[in-house]
Structures are given as structure tokens and as C-alpha cells.
Amino acid sequence: MTTDMATPITDRLWTVQDVSAFLGVPVGTLYAWRSTGKGPDARRIGKYVRYRPDDVRAWVAALPVGVAS
């Protein structure tokens, strides 16, 4: 099996820090959301949590508009 290690940055999985910066929320909030089943879908790759950029964007798009909680 051959894998292409030169994956464009736009296709790579996002780190917790990437998602934190994208959403403008603290890293701790992402971990809290993950532990309670909220927030965007994440995957565990070994000991690391990673997010697909499309999953994060879809989660944001599905949020209600104009509702503060």
C-alpha cells in the first residue's frame, strides 16, 4: 500500500488548537464539549484528537442562527 505523505494542508486533519482558533473558543471548551457529546465530530488518532475541517464547518453551519445560550 502506498501513501502520499505530501498531503496539501487544506486536506489535513485539524488539531484541537486549529479548531480552537477557527471557532474562537478556548481549547478547554473543545475538550469539555467532546466529553459531553457536544461540538463538532472528532476522531482519536492514537493519543491525539483530530477534526476533519469539513465536519467542523458543517457543525458551524448547522448551529441555530441568532440564539445565544
Protein Blocks (a to p, Z undefined) as FASTA:
>chain_A
ZZdfkbcfklpccdfklmmmmnopafklmmmmmmnopajddddehjaccddfklmmmmmm
mpcehiaZZ
